[in-house]
């Protein structure tokens, strides 16, 4: 009898520890660069032969892709149900420059995107970032223009908050046992940035990196407001021993295609100096914009932080459609990205097929398993290794034309 009781206690402890471990892991899906042209007549090529700005997402292709993704998510499916969805921006297609009906075009396209995302994930919180194509004024325009913004449009279609669809506010949750995540800590709906609590010791700071682009004409007030906000949030995270994910549409650094800088040099320097200062808090940067399956390495203060891209659902840059599933894991009070899986979508005859492309740990961390932080693998990875995956296994464009491989790494040379 005593022996039986002993085994029951052991079984209970094992199950309890498994429960705690399960609660220390969260998964989320990233989707980006839908580029819906609500008026487009021609069908988007799923596996294009190269870059084509006119190869935007049409409404029928978007519905097919959305259905394909939705059918593959849930218990017993290819992709486990996520804790939340992170949409990284660029809902709107590349309509002709100078089109007089720009504002209506943006509103119609964004409304369709936000409604479709809600249909894809009906009971899952969606976090929404702005992309350069999402301004009602122009490409790389202001976040808000004549009362129209991605925030306002999301609210119009039923999001309870324009940055977090569930609308859950952290401040309204008074009892620790009743905490609901993700919840919104603070936001700036004028310029388009916010902070969301993903778990008790884990923040996501969503930035409007469009305003840092040379193609955007932001006021010094707007720039300083956002950069000061970032410093304030990171300082708070350091004081509370909180891990931080940074999410934004346009990445920091130079593109590998032609070596051009994504941001104005002085903004990049200020940003990287801030990340260097708080590098122990920042566990990764989640970005988009290039449509490619890539990542960069930020080498700051002797440490490596990954800038992880999600490839576009739109294929105008020569990629095949893609989404990602990230896994975050808590280890003794510190969160880290423990893995991600990239999923590819290709067309076979008239059918769209979604399948796993690769996962980071099995591909890049083979000699380091088991591993709880994929940043620990970055020092062993070269640009040559990642380049073949850029186009998401597009059978009609195997290799991306990257002429500036040095842009793969950003370091802290010249930073204070």
For each residue, the residues with C-beta under 8 A, 3 or more apart:
1: 4 5
2: 5 6
3: 6 7
4: 1 7 8
5: 1 2 8 9
6: 2 3 9 10
7: 3 4 10 11
8: 4 5 11 12
9: 5 6 12 13
10: 6 7 13 14
11: 7 8 14 15
12: 8 9 15 16
13: 9 10 16 17
14: 10 11 17 18
15: 11 12 18 19
16: 12 13 19 20
17: 13 14 20 21
18: 14 15 21 22
19: 15 16 22 23
20: 16 17 23 24
21: 17 18 24 25
22: 18 19 25
23: 19 20
24: 20 21 329 330 331
25: 21 22 327 328 329 330 338
26: 83 198 199 327 328
27: 80 82 83 325 326 327 328
28: 82 83 84 85 86 325 326 328
29: 73 79 82 85 86 121 323 324 325 326
30: 85 86 87 88 286 288 310 323 324 326
31: 34 69 85 86 87 88 117 310 313 323
32: 87 88 89 90 131 249 288 289 310 311 312 313
33: 88 89 90 131 288 289 291 311 312 313 314
34: 31 57 62 90 91 113 312 313 314
35: 56 57 90 91 92 93 94 133 312 314 316
36: 56 57 58 59 62 91 92 93 109 112 113
37: 40 56 57 58 92 93 94 95 109
38: 59 93 105 108 109 112
39: 95 105
40: 37 44 56 57 58 59 93
41: 58
42: 58
43: 58 60 61
44: 40 55 56 57 58 61 314 315
45: 48 49 52 55 315
46: 61 315 320 321 345 346 347 352
47: 315 320 346 347 394 395 396 397
48: 45 51 52 55 315 316 318 394 396 397
49: 45 318 396 397
50: 318 397
51: 48 316 317 318
52: 45 48 55 316 318
53: 56 94 316
54: 94 316
55: 44 45 48 52 314 315 316
56: 35 36 37 40 44 53 93 94 314 316
57: 34 35 36 37 40 44 61 62 65 93 313 314
58: 36 37 40 41 42 43 44 61 62
59: 36 38 40 62 63 112
60: 43 63 64
61: 43 44 46 57 58 64 65
62: 34 36 57 58 59 65 66 112 113 116
63: 59 60 66 67 116
64: 60 61 67 68 352
65: 57 61 62 68 69 313 321 345 352
66: 62 63 69 70 116 119 120
67: 63 64 70 71
68: 64 65 71 72 345 352 353 354
69: 31 65 66 72 73 120 323 345 354
70: 66 67 73 119 120 121
71: 67 68 77
72: 68 69 77 78 79 343 354
73: 29 69 70 77 78 79 80 81 82 121
74: 77 79 80 81
75: 80 81
76:
77: 71 72 73 74 80
78: 72 73 343 354 355 356
79: 29 72 73 74 82 325 341 343
80: 27 73 74 75 77 325
81: 73 74 75 124
82: 27 28 29 73 79 85 121 124 325
83: 26 27 28 124 125 181 182 198
84: 28 124 125 126 127 182 198
85: 28 29 30 31 82 117 121 124 125 126 127
86: 28 29 30 31 126 127 129 204 247 286
87: 30 31 32 91 117 126 127 128 129
88: 30 31 32 33 129 131 247 248 249 286 287 288 310
89: 32 33 128 129 130 131 132 133 134 150 249 288 289
90: 32 33 34 35 131 132 133 134 249 288 289 312 314
91: 34 35 36 87 109 110 113 114 131 133 134 150
92: 35 36 37 95 105 106 109 110 113 131 133 134
93: 35 36 37 38 40 56 57 109 133 314
94: 35 37 53 54 56 133 139 316
95: 37 39 92 99 102 105
96: 99
97: 138 139
98:
99: 95 96 102 105
100:
101: 104 105
102: 95 99 105 106 136 137 138
103: 106 107 136 137 145 146 148
104: 101 107 108
105: 38 39 92 95 99 101 102 108 109
106: 92 102 103 109 110 134 135 136 148 153
107: 103 104 110 111 136 148 153
108: 38 104 105 111 112
109: 36 37 38 91 92 93 105 106 112 113
110: 91 92 106 107 113 114 134 150 153 154
111: 107 108 114 115 153 156 157
112: 36 38 59 62 108 109 115 116
113: 34 36 62 91 92 109 110 116 117
114: 91 110 111 117 118 128 153 154 157 159
115: 111 112 118 119 157 158
116: 62 63 66 112 113 119 120
117: 31 85 87 113 114 120 121 126
118: 114 115 121 122 126 157 158 159 165
119: 66 70 115 116 122
120: 66 69 70 116 117
121: 29 70 73 82 85 117 118 124 126
122: 118 119
123:
124: 81 82 83 84 85 121
125: 83 84 85 164 165 166 168 182
126: 84 85 86 87 117 118 121 159 164 165
127: 84 85 86 87 163 164 165 182 196 204 206 247
128: 87 89 114 150 151 154 159 162 163 164 165
129: 86 87 88 89 192 206 207 208 247 248 249
130: 89 134 135 143 150 192 208 210 249
131: 32 33 88 89 90 91 92 134 210 249 250 288 289
132: 89 90 135 139 140 210 213 215 216 249 250 289
133: 35 89 90 91 92 93 94 139
134: 89 90 91 92 106 110 130 131 150
135: 106 130 132 138 139 140 141 142 143 145 210
136: 102 103 106 107 141 145 146 148 149
137: 102 103 141 142 145 146
138: 97 102 135 141
139: 94 97 132 133 135 215
140: 132 135 210 213 215 216
141: 135 136 137 138 145 216
142: 135 137 145 218
143: 130 135 149 150 151 190 191 192 208 210 211
144: 147 148 149 151 152 189 190 191 192
145: 103 135 136 137 141 142 148 149
146: 103 136 137
147: 144 152
148: 103 106 107 136 144 145 152 153
149: 136 143 144 145 152 153 162 189 192
150: 89 91 110 128 130 134 143 153 154 162 192
151: 128 143 144 154 155 162 163 189 192
152: 144 147 148 149 155 156 162
153: 106 107 110 111 114 148 149 150 156 157 162
154: 110 114 128 150 151 157 159 161 162 163 165
155: 151 152 159 161 162
156: 111 152 153
157: 111 114 115 118 153 154
158: 115 118 165
159: 114 118 126 128 154 155 162 164 165 167
160: 164 165 166 167 168
161: 154 155 164 165 166 167 184 187
162: 128 149 150 151 152 153 154 155 159 189
163: 127 128 151 154 184 187 189 194 196 206
164: 125 126 127 128 159 160 161 167 168 182 183 184 194 196
165: 118 125 126 127 128 154 158 159 160 161
166: 125 160 161 180 182
167: 159 160 161 164 184
168: 125 160 164 172 173 180 181 182 183 184
169: 172 173 183 184
170: 173 183 184 185 197
171: 185
172: 168 169
173: 168 169 170 178 179 180 183
174: 178
175: 178 179
176: 179
177:
178: 173 174 175
179: 173 175 176 183 200
180: 166 168 173 183
181: 83 168 197 198 199
182: 83 84 125 127 164 166 168 196 197 198 204
183: 164 168 169 170 173 179 180 196 197
184: 161 163 164 167 168 169 170 187 194 195 196 197
185: 170 171 194 195 196 197 203
186: 194 195 233
187: 161 163 184 193 194 195
188: 191 192 193 194 225 226 229
189: 144 149 151 162 163 192
190: 143 144
191: 143 144 188 208 211 222 225 226
192: 129 130 143 144 149 150 151 188 189 208 210
193: 187 188 205 206 207 208 226 229 230
194: 163 164 184 185 186 187 188 205 206
195: 184 185 186 187 203 204 205 206 233
196: 127 163 164 182 183 184 185 203 204 205 206
197: 170 181 182 183 184 185 200 202 203 204
198: 26 83 84 181 182 202 203 204 245 328
199: 26 181 202 330 335
200: 179 197
201: 240 241 242 243 330 333 334 335
202: 197 198 199 242 243 244 245 328 330 335
203: 185 195 196 197 198 233 237 242 243 244 245
204: 86 127 182 195 196 197 198 244 245 246 247
205: 193 194 195 196 230 233 234 244 245 246 247
206: 127 129 163 193 194 195 196 247 248
207: 129 193 226 230 246 247 248
208: 129 130 143 191 192 193 211 226 248
209: 212 213 248 249 250 251 252 263 287
210: 130 131 132 135 140 143 192 213 216 249 250
211: 143 191 208 216 218 222 223 226
212: 209 216 218 223 250 252 262 263 264 267 268 271
213: 132 140 209 210 216 250 262 263 264
214: 261 263 264
215: 132 139 140
216: 132 140 141 210 211 212 213
217:
218: 142 211 212 222 223
219: 222 223
220: 223 224
221: 224 225
222: 191 211 218 219 225 226
223: 211 212 218 219 220 226 227 267
224: 220 221 227 228
225: 188 191 221 222 228 229
226: 188 191 193 207 208 211 222 223 229 230
227: 223 224 230 231 267 270 271 274
228: 224 225 231 232
229: 188 193 225 226 232 233
230: 193 205 207 226 227 233 234 271 274
231: 227 228 234 235 274
232: 228 229 235 236
233: 186 195 203 205 229 230 236 237 244
234: 205 230 231 237 238 244 274 277 278 281 282
235: 231 232 238 239 278
236: 232 233 239 240 242
237: 203 233 234 240 241 242 243 244 278 281
238: 234 235 241 242 278 280 281
239: 235 236
240: 201 236 237
241: 201 237 238 333
242: 201 202 203 236 237 238 281
243: 201 202 203 237 281 283 334 335 336
244: 202 203 204 205 233 234 237 278 281 282 283
245: 198 202 203 204 205 282 283 284 285 286 328 337
246: 204 205 207 275 282 284 285 286
247: 86 88 127 129 204 205 206 207 285 286 287
248: 88 129 206 207 208 209 251 285 286 287
249: 32 88 89 90 129 130 131 132 209 210 287 288 289
250: 131 132 209 210 212 213 262 263 287 288 289
251: 209 248 262 285 287 288 289 290 296 307 309
252: 209 212 262 263 268 271 272 285 287 298 307 410
253: 261 262 263 268 296 307 407 410
254: 259 260 261 262 404 407
255: 258 259 260 262 290 404 407
256: 259 294 383 402 403 404 405 407 408
257: 260 290 400 401 402 403 404
258: 255 403 404
259: 254 255 256 403 404 406 407
260: 254 255 257
261: 214 253 254 264 265 268
262: 212 213 250 251 252 253 254 255 289
263: 209 212 213 214 250 252 253 267 268 271
264: 212 213 214 261 267 268
265: 261 268 269
266: 269 270
267: 212 223 227 263 264 270 271
268: 212 252 253 261 263 264 265 271 272
269: 265 266 272 273 414 415
270: 227 266 267 273 274
271: 212 227 230 252 263 267 268 274 275
272: 252 268 269 275 276 298 300 410 412 415
273: 269 270 276 277 415 416
274: 227 230 231 234 270 271 277 278
275: 246 271 272 278 279 282 298 300 305
276: 272 273 279 300 301 412 415
277: 234 273 274
278: 234 235 237 238 244 274 275 281 282
279: 275 276 282 300 301 303 305
280: 238
281: 234 237 238 242 243 244 278
282: 234 244 245 246 275 278 279 285 305
283: 243 244 245 305 335 336 337 373 375
284: 245 246 305 306 307 308 337 375
285: 245 246 247 248 251 252 282 298 305 306 307 308
286: 30 86 88 245 246 247 248 308 310 326
287: 88 209 247 248 249 250 251 252 307 308 309 310
288: 30 32 33 88 89 90 131 249 250 251 291 309 310 312
289: 32 33 89 90 131 132 249 250 251 262 309
290: 251 255 257 294 309 317
291: 33 288 311 312 314 315 316 317 318 319
292: 309 311 317 319 390 391 392 400
293: 309 311 319 322 342 357 389 390 391 392
294: 256 290 309 311 386 389 390
295: 306 307 308 309 386
296: 251 253 306 307 309 407 408 409 410
297: 304 305 306 307 378 381 408 409 410
298: 252 272 275 285 304 305 306 307 410 411
299: 302 303 304 409 410 411 412
300: 272 275 276 279 303 305 411 412 415
301: 276 279 412
302: 299
303: 279 299 300 375
304: 297 298 299 375 376 378 379
305: 275 279 282 283 284 285 297 298 300 375
306: 284 285 295 296 297 298 337 374 375 378
307: 251 252 253 284 285 287 295 296 297 298 410
308: 284 285 286 287 295 326 337 340
309: 251 287 288 289 290 292 293 294 295 296
310: 30 31 32 88 286 287 288 322 323 324
311: 32 33 291 292 293 294 319 320 321 322 342 392
312: 32 33 34 35 90 288 291 315 316 317 319 321 322
313: 31 32 33 34 57 65 321 322 323
314: 33 34 35 44 55 56 57 90 93 291 317 321
315: 44 45 46 47 48 55 291 312 318 319 320 321
316: 35 48 51 52 53 54 55 56 94 291 312
317: 51 290 291 292 312 314
318: 48 49 50 51 52 291 315 391 394 397 400
319: 291 292 293 311 312 315 322 390 391 392 394 397
320: 46 47 311 315 344 345 346 391 392 393 394
321: 46 65 311 312 313 314 315 344 345 392
322: 293 310 311 312 313 319 342 343 344 345 357 392
323: 29 30 31 69 310 313 343
324: 29 30 310 340 341 342 343
325: 27 28 29 79 80 82 340 341 343
326: 27 28 29 30 286 308 337 339 340
327: 25 26 27 337 338 339 340
328: 25 26 27 28 198 202 245 335 336 337 338
329: 24 25 335 336 338 372
330: 24 25 199 201 202 333 334 335
331: 24 334 335 336 372 373
332:
333: 201 241 330
334: 201 243 330 331
335: 199 201 202 243 283 328 329 330 331
336: 243 283 328 329 331 372 373 374 375
337: 245 283 284 306 308 326 327 328 340 373 374 375
338: 25 327 328 329 361 371 372 373 374
339: 326 327 359 360 361 374
340: 308 324 325 326 327 337 359 360 374
341: 79 324 325 356 357 358 359 360
342: 293 311 322 324 356 357 358 359 389 392
343: 72 78 79 322 323 324 325 354 355 356 357
344: 320 321 322 354 355 356 357 392 393
345: 46 65 68 69 320 321 322 352 353 354
346: 46 47 320 352 353 355 393 394 395
347: 46 47 350 351 352 353
348: 351 353
349:
350: 347
351: 347 348
352: 46 64 65 68 345 346 347
353: 68 345 346 347 348
354: 68 69 72 78 343 344 345
355: 78 343 344 346
356: 78 341 342 343 344 359
357: 293 322 341 342 343 344 389 392 393
358: 341 342 362 363 389
359: 339 340 341 342 356 362 363
360: 339 340 341 363 364 365 374 377
361: 338 339 364 365 369 371 374 377
362: 358 359 365 366
363: 358 359 360 366
364: 360 361 374 377 380 381 385
365: 360 361 362 368 369 371 374 376 377
366: 362 363 369
367: 380
368: 365 371 376 377
369: 361 365 366
370:
371: 338 361 365 368 374 376 377
372: 329 331 336 338
373: 283 331 336 337 338 376
374: 306 336 337 338 339 340 360 361 364 365 371 377 378
375: 283 284 303 304 305 306 336 337 378
376: 304 365 368 371 373 379
377: 360 361 364 365 368 371 374 380 381
378: 297 304 306 374 375 381
379: 304 376
380: 364 367 377
381: 297 364 377 378 385 386
382: 385 386
383: 256 386 387 402 405 408
384: 387 405
385: 364 381 382
386: 294 295 381 382 383 389 390 408
387: 383 384 390 399 400 402 405
388: 398 399
389: 293 294 342 357 358 386 392 393
390: 292 293 294 319 386 387 399 400 402
391: 292 293 318 319 320 394 397 398 399 400
392: 292 293 311 319 320 321 322 342 344 357 389
393: 320 344 346 357 389
394: 47 48 318 319 320 346 391 397 398
395: 47 346 398
396: 47 48 49
397: 47 48 49 50 318 319 391 394 400
398: 388 391 394 395
399: 387 388 390 391
400: 257 292 318 387 390 391 397
401: 257
402: 256 257 383 387 390 405
403: 256 257 258 259
404: 254 255 256 257 258 259 407
405: 256 383 384 387 402 408
406: 259 409
407: 253 254 255 256 259 296 404
408: 256 296 297 383 386 405
409: 296 297 299 406
410: 252 253 272 296 297 298 299 307
411: 298 299 300
412: 272 276 299 300 301 415
413:
414: 269
415: 269 272 273 276 300 412
416: 273
